[in-house]
Amino acid sequence: MSLRDNHYRRPELFGLLDERATPVPTVNAVATDLVRPVLSIREREVLMAWLAADSKLEAGRSLYIATGTMNTHIARIRTKYAAVGRPAPTKAALFARALQDGLTRLSDW
C-alpha cells in the first residue's frame, strides 16, 4: 500500500481530521474509502451561496459578507478537502464534492 492509499484510508494518521469526520455515503464500492471533511455550518452556507451565484461578490452580498471573507471561507473549504485527499481546485470540483457528500442534490438546482 502506498502512502497515498494510506492517506485515503487513514487520514487521521496525519492529524488532518477531527473525530467527527465520517465516510462519504455512496453506492460505489471504490468511493466508500473517501472521507468527508467536517465543514462548519457557515462554511456550508458560504459554499452553497457561491455555487448558486455567478460570482463571489454576488454570493457575499446575499450573505452580507465581504468578498474577502468569501475568499477566506472558500480557501478553508478547499484546504479541508485537500487534507482528506479530495482536492477541489475549481468551482466545478467543489460542486462535485458537495454532491458526493450529500450537501446538495442535482434536483435542488
Residue pairs with C-beta under 8 A, 6 or more apart in sequence:
1 9
4 85
6 13
7 13
7 14
7 85
8 33
8 34
8 35
8 85
9 33
11 17
11 21
11 35
11 83
11 84
11 85
12 21
14 83
16 83
16 84
17 35
17 37
17 38
17 83
17 84
18 38
20 38
21 35
21 36
21 37
21 38
21 84
22 35
22 36
23 32
23 33
23 34
23 35
23 36
24 31
24 32
24 34
24 35
24 36
24 100
24 101
24 102
25 102
26 32
26 34
26 100
31 100
34 84
34 85
34 86
34 100
35 84
35 85
35 86
36 84
36 101
37 80
37 81
37 83
37 84
37 86
38 80
39 47
39 77
39 80
39 103
42 73
43 73
43 76
43 77
43 80
44 103
45 63
46 59
46 63
46 65
46 70
46 73
46 74
46 77
47 73
47 74
47 77
47 94
47 98
47 103
48 98
48 103
48 104
49 59
49 62
49 63
50 56
50 59
50 70
50 74
50 91
50 94
51 91
51 94
51 95
51 98
51 104
52 59
52 109
53 59
53 62
56 67
56 70
56 71
56 74
57 67
57 70
59 70
60 66
60 67
60 69
60 70
63 70
74 94
77 88
77 94
78 87
78 88
78 89
78 94
81 87
81 88
81 94
81 97
82 88
86 97
87 93
88 94
88 96
88 97
98 104
99 105
99 106
